[in-house]
Amino acid sequence: MLGWLLIVLLVLTGLFYVLTGDGGPAGDLEGAERWAFIAAAVLMGLYAFSLMLGGGRLGENLRHLGLWALIFIGLVAGYSFRGELEAFGTRIAGELMPPGHTISESRSPSGEVSVRLRQRPDGHFVARGEVNGTRLSLLVDTGASTVVLKPADAERAGINVGSLSYSVAVKTANGTSYAAPVRLRTLAVGGIVFEDVEALVAKPGNLSENLLGMSFLRRLRSYEVQGDFLTLRG
């Protein structure tokens, strides 16, 4: 029994060195992450020791210990390759999730937020954003000078449509129409949030989709199309 205990202690000591020593996969971990690895190693050691004390067939005990070791190694490998796994998951999500959903969102050390959108089958990009806290779908349109909302969606977002004055001339494919100027308290796409956004509310029947125009897009740090994806950086 003492021999098994010494073996377990030697294995745990080596595992701890590999995980936390210079050049080890956990060598750059700090705080909670490092302690999580240490706790997992200690728990695996305690489990192994309990198997030895509990008696039973040696082969069965070793199989149990091997299973726990494989689980632990799998967790370490998953953490080490988390960047690659995230990129793989993003590609899968891009194929499975409907257009307009935020496929991925990231934040740089400088605070820049990047939101990635998938292209619609007709070649357009649709963002599922929030206007004044109300979820709305908006067609990304660099040709629109401002954000433009349908009256029904504007009302859902808390805008008093009945009091609006449709005084702004808007050129459309069907000729000249008129829209009402408004200011949106907030407009968000994923983690990108802008306050006091200039917008228009179209007359009833003149707009089939809400437009995410330049009054939002020009406040971004950048935006670019890469293949079937649009990346917004705010």
PyMOL commands that set and color helices and strands:
alter all, ss='L'
color gray80, all
select helices_A, chain A and resi 2-20+31-54+58-80+82-96+151-156+161-163+214-217
alter helices_A, ss='H'
color red, helices_A
select strands_A, chain A and resi 102-107+113-118+126-131+134-140+147-149+168-172+175-189+192-202+210-212+222-226+229-233
alter strands_A, ss='S'
color yellow, strands_A
deselect
rebuild
show_as cartoon
